[in-house]
């Protein structure tokens, strides 16, 4: 049973299986469909350069419920937002993120590859993003390759605790990673913050694997290619939620809505907005 659902489980299950709830569950209304969280993947990256303020601001303007961010660390210890472990693809620089100082990273142009209007867009810091968006939009924090950055879990926990985000209201802070050991550690450091595990491996969808994840995670977040109705039901039966990625087409968004996932992680927030 997922850690945050141990209390009140009996009440939840009695409501889940009551005739009243089942009657209304058969035909979801527009309001019920809005319960799907619209998560802007690295911001609204279909339209603006990923992991930049420009992309996050656009996501907020597009009424996303969450922005998803990728956190790594500079050579001199600054937490920064970038997806790849090198800067080559999304900036005008070269090299590994962990081999460059914050000053070197900050000097790079992380926007012009997406369009002339984004020339000079910098790599943001984790602190800047927390301060700019907390209370405005949910923040889904991915620890990217945490095995490369020993102690990054403690740094993230400290930054959140300093801002009283270690006890997020409405669970609007979530931390996820493909590194399961890192998420176990993060759960110990931040027991009141929802934890997510990421995977594209069908081996992680077995009942045994899901049971293990549910001992420390609140979210099971698979690639949409392995999502099935059975998987969604199995995840929910263990008290976890399911968020799937990465939607880049209307068809993919519609599929995940039909699967009744709890969150859709997308480059195009407008593709999967269930209010449309």
N, C-alpha and C positions, 0 to 999 in steps of 0.2 A: 504494500500500500504506500503510495507516495507520501512523503513526509508531511506535507501540509494538509493532508486529508484524513489523518488518523482520528482527529476529533470530529465528532458529528457524523461519522460514517453511517451509523444506523439510520439517522434522520435522512441523510442523502439517498440511501438506497430505498428507504420506504417511499420517498417522494418519486424516485426514479421509476419504480414499478407500480405506482398507484394507478388505478383506472383513470383518474383525472388527468395525470400527466401524460399517460399513453394516448388519450384521446386527442390531446393537443399536439402530440409529437408526430402524429401521422401526416399532417399537412402543415409544414412550417410556414409561418407568415413572414412578411418582409422584415418585421421587427426581430423575429427570431433569427433570421439569416444574418442580421447585422451583428449577431454574437460572434461571427467570424472576425478575428483580428486581422486587419490589413497591415502587413509589415513591409515597409519600404526597404528593400535589400540594398544595403550600402547607401541608403537614400533613394531618391527617385532616379536610379541610374540609367533608366531607358532614355532619360532626357538631359541629364547633367552628369558631370564627372563623379564617379563613385568615391565614397568616403571623403567628401568635401562638404563644407558649409553650404555651398550652392545646391548640392543634391539634397541635403537634409532640410534646408529651408523650403525647397520645392515640395518635398514630401509632406511637410507640415501644411503648406498651402493646399495640397491635394487631400488633406484630411486623413492622412494615414494614422493608424492607431499607435504604431511603433515605428521607429527607425532602427535598422540593424547596422551595427558598427563592428569593424574588425580592429582588435587592439594588439599591437606589438610594442617592442621597446627599442629605443635607440642605444647606441654603444655606450653613451654616458647616462643611461638610466631613465630617460623620459618616455612615458607612455604615449604612443602616437597611433593614428588611425591609417591603416593601409592594409589591403588584402593580401597581396603577394608577399613572400618573404624576401623578394628583391624589388627594387624601385623601377626596374627597367620598363615594364609594360605601361604604367600609369603616370610616369613622370619623364622629365627630360634628362634624368640621371641614370647612373648604372651602379650596381653593387647590392649587397645584402643589407637589409634594413638594420640588422644588429651590428653591422660593421661601420655604420655611419653615425656621426654625432648628431645631436638634435639640431645644431646650427647648420650642418650640411643638409639634413633632411628638410629643414625649414626653407632653405634657399631654393629648393626644387620647384618647378612648375608642374603642378599636379592636375591642371585643368585644360591646357591648350589642346591636348590630344582629342578632346571631346568637341572642341569648337573654339573659334576666335573669341567669343564672348566670355570664355573662361580662362583666358590667358592670365597667368600669375596666381591662380588659385592654389593656396598652400596646403600642405599636409597638416591637418589639425592635431591638436593634442587631446588626450582623453579628458583632461581637466576642463579644457575649453568647451568641449561638447557637453559634458555634464552640466556645466554652469549655464550654457546657452539654452539647453532644451529641457532640463528637469522641470517638471510641472506643466510643460507645454505638450509633450508627447511621450509615449512610452519609449524606453531604450532597451533594445535587445543587444546585449554585449557579447560578441564572440571573441574568445581568447584564441588567437590564431597561432598555431604551432607553439603552444606554451612550453613544450619541451626544450625549445631553443632559448628560453628566457627564465632560468631558475628564479623562483621567488615572485613571479609576475602575479600570481594569485594573491599574495599578501599585499602587493602594491595596489591592485584593483580594489581589494577589500578596504584598504586604508583610505583611498580616494572616496569610496562610497560612504564609509563611516563618517568621515570628516563633514560630509554634507547631509548626514542623517538619512542617507539612501540605503542603509543597511536594513532598514525596516520600511520598505517601500509601500506606500498606500496604493491599494488596488493592484498590487503586484505589477506595477508599471516599470520595474527594473527586472530583467531576466538575464542570466549569464549562461552561455552555452559554449560547447566545444566538441570537436571530434575526439579530443583526448579525454577519455573517461576517467583516468586517474586524476587528471587536473580538476575535473568536475567533482569528484569525491572530496578532494582537498578543499575546493571552493565551498562546497556544502558545509564542511566543518567550520570554515572561517566565517561564513555568512548563512547561518541556519534559517534565517527568515527571508532570504532572497530566493526566488524560484530558480531552479537549475534545469538546464536542457542538455540533452545529448544529441549529437548530430551523427547521421550515418547515411550511406547509400548502399550498405551491405545487407542483403536479405538474411544473412546468418544472424543478424542482430534483431530479427523480427520474430524469432521463435518464442514460445511461451516462457522458456527458461531464461532467455536473454532479457525479455521484457520484465520478468519478475525481478531480476537482479538490478536493472536500471531503476525500478520503482522504489528501491530501498534508499536511493539518494537523489533521484531526479523527479521533477514535476512535469517536465515536457520531454516527449520523444519526438525528434524532428528529423524525419527521413526525406530523401529526395522523392519527388512525386512519382517517379517511375516505379517505385516499389509500394506505393500506397494502394490498399484494397479496403473494401468495406470491412472485411474480417479483421484486418490490422487495426483499423480505427476502433472497432468494438473491443478488441483485446487490450489496446492501450487504455481506453476509457474504463474497462473493467478493473484495471489496476489502480485507478485513481489518478492517472496521468492525463495530460492534454497532449494533442498532437498538432504540430505545425510543420508544413511542408514547403519545399523550395525546389527550384527557383522558377517562378512563373514568368515566362517571357512571351506568352501568347494568350489570347482570349480563351482558346479551347482548353488550355491547361488550367486556367483560373476557374472555368466553369466545371471542369472535371473535379477539382478539389472541393468546390462548393457542394457538388453532388455527393461527394464522399463524406461530407459533414465533418471536415477537419476543424480544429479550433482556431488555427491561424494559417494565413497564406503569405509566404515570403516571396516578394515579387519586385522585379525591376520597374514594373509599370503599375503603380497603385490604382490607376483608373481602370485597368483591365479586370481587376478582381474586387472592385468595390461592390458589395452586395446591395448597396442602395440604388445602383443603376438599373 
